[in-house]
Amino acid sequence: MPRATIGAPAPATPSNASATARAAPRGRTIEGELVAKSTSSEPSRFTLGDRVFHLKFGNGNITGIEGNKLTIEFDRAGQKRVLDGFVERV
């Protein structure tokens, strides 16, 4: 049975050797489309100051609107940006 030396580097294994090989090169630009962009051509059904509820973040007040993206100051979770489809008016 082989003995391990304390403080010696771990031998290369397929799991840790390939992780280094998979690392993305720095300085590279990935072209693509932003997934969570405002896609709605109609204005949001919410207005500034509306009180809303989100399943994860709880209750909050809308402080900003950009298309279908809302900036909300939640009572316990702080400020978050969420799509208007994930909140309901309370």
C-alpha positions as CSV (number, residue, x, y, z in Angstrom):
1,M,0.0,0.0,0.0
2,P,1.5,3.4,-1.0
3,R,2.2,5.9,1.8
4,A,1.1,9.5,1.7
5,T,3.6,12.2,2.8
6,I,2.1,15.0,4.9
7,G,2.5,18.3,3.1
8,A,3.2,16.7,-0.3
9,P,1.0,17.8,-3.2
10,A,-1.8,15.4,-4.1
11,P,-1.0,13.2,-7.1
12,A,-2.8,14.2,-10.3
13,T,-6.0,12.4,-10.7
14,P,-8.5,12.6,-13.6
15,S,-10.9,14.7,-11.4
16,N,-8.4,17.4,-10.3
17,A,-6.3,17.4,-13.4
18,S,-9.2,18.1,-15.8
19,A,-10.5,20.9,-13.6
20,T,-7.4,22.9,-14.4
21,A,-7.7,22.1,-18.1
22,R,-11.3,23.3,-18.2
23,A,-10.6,26.7,-16.8
24,A,-11.6,29.5,-19.2
25,P,-8.8,31.6,-20.5
26,R,-8.8,35.2,-19.2
27,G,-9.5,38.2,-21.4
28,R,-11.9,36.3,-23.6
29,T,-15.2,37.9,-24.7
30,I,-18.2,35.6,-25.1
31,E,-20.7,36.8,-27.7
32,G,-24.3,36.2,-27.0
33,E,-27.7,37.7,-26.0
34,L,-28.5,38.8,-22.5
35,V,-31.1,36.4,-21.2
36,A,-32.9,38.6,-18.6
37,K,-33.2,41.7,-20.7
38,S,-36.4,43.7,-20.9
39,T,-38.3,41.9,-23.6
40,S,-41.7,43.4,-23.1
41,S,-42.7,46.1,-25.6
42,E,-45.6,47.2,-23.3
43,P,-45.0,49.1,-20.1
44,S,-45.0,47.3,-16.8
45,R,-48.4,46.9,-15.0
46,F,-46.7,48.2,-11.8
47,T,-45.9,51.8,-10.9
48,L,-43.3,53.4,-8.6
49,G,-44.2,53.0,-4.9
50,D,-46.4,49.9,-5.4
51,R,-46.2,47.4,-2.6
52,V,-45.4,43.9,-4.0
53,F,-44.8,40.3,-2.7
54,H,-42.1,37.9,-4.0
55,L,-42.0,34.3,-2.9
56,K,-38.4,34.3,-1.8
57,F,-37.8,37.9,-0.8
58,G,-41.1,38.8,0.8
59,N,-42.8,42.2,0.7
60,G,-41.2,45.3,-0.7
61,N,-41.8,48.6,-2.5
62,I,-40.9,49.3,-6.1
63,T,-38.3,52.0,-6.4
64,G,-37.4,51.7,-10.1
65,I,-38.9,50.4,-13.3
66,E,-37.0,49.6,-16.6
67,G,-39.2,47.7,-19.0
68,N,-40.3,44.6,-17.3
69,K,-37.5,44.7,-14.7
70,L,-38.3,46.2,-11.3
71,T,-36.0,47.5,-8.7
72,I,-37.5,46.7,-5.3
73,E,-36.5,47.6,-1.8
74,F,-37.5,44.5,0.1
75,D,-38.3,44.8,3.9
76,R,-35.8,42.0,4.8
77,A,-33.8,41.2,1.7
78,G,-32.7,44.7,0.7
79,Q,-32.7,46.0,-2.8
80,K,-33.1,43.5,-5.7
81,R,-33.9,43.6,-9.4
82,V,-36.5,41.2,-10.5
83,L,-38.7,40.6,-13.5
84,D,-42.3,41.8,-13.0
85,G,-43.7,38.3,-13.6
86,F,-42.2,37.1,-10.3
87,V,-44.1,39.6,-8.0
88,E,-47.7,40.3,-7.3
89,R,-49.3,43.5,-6.0
90,V,-50.4,43.3,-2.3
